[in-house]
């Protein structure tokens, strides 16, 4: 992979949709491959809550602005996939989706 890792860095990957059950809600995520974690951590940026990183994400024809969150157990980052995106793209728990993430 010969990408320059910086703001504007764009990665495309496939990942399975998984669920984290919170107190009252279920949250759905995909996990970025571990190979992207260190380069993302090295990009200079302002400190944000939960060490989140602002991104523009695309699945299918749907693009939205959100954040990715460090996931130590997974040695990478997790991207939340909100309900409106899952509905628009017909995504179900366990589906493998192609995702593009751009650091912003």
N, C-alpha and C positions, 0 to 999 in steps of 0.2 A: 504494500500500500504506500503510495508516494504522495501523500497529501500534506499540505502545510497546516499544522494545527494552530489555529488562532480563531479570534472572533470571526464569524462567517464560515467556520469549518462546517462542512456538511458531510454526514455519513448516512449510508443506506444499509439496512440490514433486515433480516427476517427474524421474528421472535414470536413465541407463543403468548397469548393473552392469559394472564393469571389474575386471581382475585385475592385481595387482602381484606379481611373482614374487620372493620373498625367497630366502634361502640354501637353506632346506629345505622351505619351505611356500609355498603360493600364498595370497595375501590378496585378498579381494574387497571392493570399495568402491563407493559411489555418491558423487557430488560435489554439494555444495550449490551453488546458483546464486551467482555472484560478488556479486550485489546484497546478499546477507546477510553477506558477509565483514566489511566495515567495522563495521556495527552490532554484530556478535558480538564483534569485537576490543575494542570500546569498553565492553563490560559489565564492571564491576569484579569481580574474583575473585582467589582465592589462586593463586599461581604453581603450575603443574603441569608434569610432565615433557613434553617435546616441544611445550610451549605448548598442550597439549590442553585441551579444554573438555568438562566432564561433561554428558551429555545423556540423555534418555529418548527412544528411537527406536521408531517403529511402522511396520511394513510389513504390510499386510493385517490379520490377526487376531493378529499376533505383536508384542509390546512387550518391549523389553529396555533395560537400562541399560548405557551404554558411554561413549565419548568421541569427539569429532570432532577431527581433526588439521589444522593449517594445511597447505595445499598451494600453495606459492608459484607454481609453474609454472601452476597452474590458477586462481590468484588467488581462492582460496576455501578451503573446508574439505572434507575427505573423511571419510565415515562408513564404518567397517568393518562389513561384513555377514557375521556369523559363519555357519559351516556349518549349525548347528542352525536358524537363521532361514531360510536358503536352502532347506533340506530341508522345513521346515514349510510354507513358502509356495510351493514348487515353482519357485524362482528359479534361472535358468541365466545363465551369462556372456552379456552382451549384451542381456538383458531390460531393458526400461524399466519401472521400478517407481514407485509413488507412495509417498512417504516423509513421515512427520511427525516432526519433531525438536523437542523441548522442552529448553531450557537448564535445568539443575538445579544 
